[in-house]
Amino acid sequence: MLSKAIKTLPPGKTLARPLRRIGRRGMLLSAGTILDDRTLHRLVAIGG
């Protein structure tokens, strides 16, 4: 599966897999989530 840097993703893309932080058990976003501007900016801010 192809991995991409969050900074390069345009709004409207859909996650194929859940997004988790490295070393953490919790999930940030579930598979099927459609990324919008706000979500992308927040992920960049937290280093997701």
GIKASUL-V10883 format. One record per residue. RES is the residue in one letter. PSI is psi in radians with two decimals (NA if undefined). OMEGA is omega in degrees with one decimal (* if undefined). NEAR is the number of other C-alpha atoms within 12 Angstrom. Layout:
<<RES & PSI & OMEGA & NEAR> <RES & PSI & OMEGA & NEAR>>
This chain:
<<M & 2.45 & -178.4 & 6> <L & 2.33 & 175.2 & 7> <S & 2.49 & 178.9 & 11> <K & 2.66 & 175.1 & 14> <A & 2.45 & -177.9 & 13> <I & -0.65 & -178.5 & 24> <K & -0.38 & -177.2 & 18> <T & -0.11 & -177.2 & 13> <L & 2.32 & 175.3 & 21> <P & 2.72 & 175.3 & 19> <P & 2.58 & 178.5 & 18> <G & -0.20 & 177.6 & 15> <K & 2.64 & 179.8 & 19> <T & 2.35 & 178.9 & 20> <L & 2.28 & 177.2 & 26> <A & -0.48 & 180.0 & 17> <R & 2.79 & 174.8 & 17> <P & 2.60 & 178.4 & 18> <L & 2.12 & -179.4 & 25> <R & 2.71 & 173.9 & 19> <R & 2.47 & 179.5 & 15> <I & 2.26 & 178.3 & 12> <G & 0.10 & 179.4 & 8> <R & 2.62 & -179.0 & 10> <R & -0.56 & -175.3 & 10> <G & 2.75 & -180.0 & 12> <M & 2.38 & 176.2 & 15> <L & -0.86 & 180.0 & 22> <L & 2.53 & -179.8 & 22> <S & 2.82 & 175.8 & 16> <A & 2.47 & -179.6 & 16> <G & -0.11 & 178.1 & 14> <T & 2.30 & 175.7 & 19> <I & 2.16 & -176.0 & 21> <L & 2.25 & 175.5 & 25> <D & 3.04 & -177.8 & 18> <D & -0.82 & -176.7 & 17> <R & -0.81 & -179.8 & 14> <T & -0.76 & 179.8 & 24> <L & -0.74 & 178.7 & 28> <H & -0.69 & 179.5 & 19> <R & -0.69 & 178.7 & 17> <L & -0.73 & 177.2 & 23> <V & -0.70 & -178.2 & 16> <A & -0.64 & -178.4 & 12> <I & -0.08 & 179.1 & 14> <G & 0.43 & 179.5 & 16> <G & NA & * & 23>>
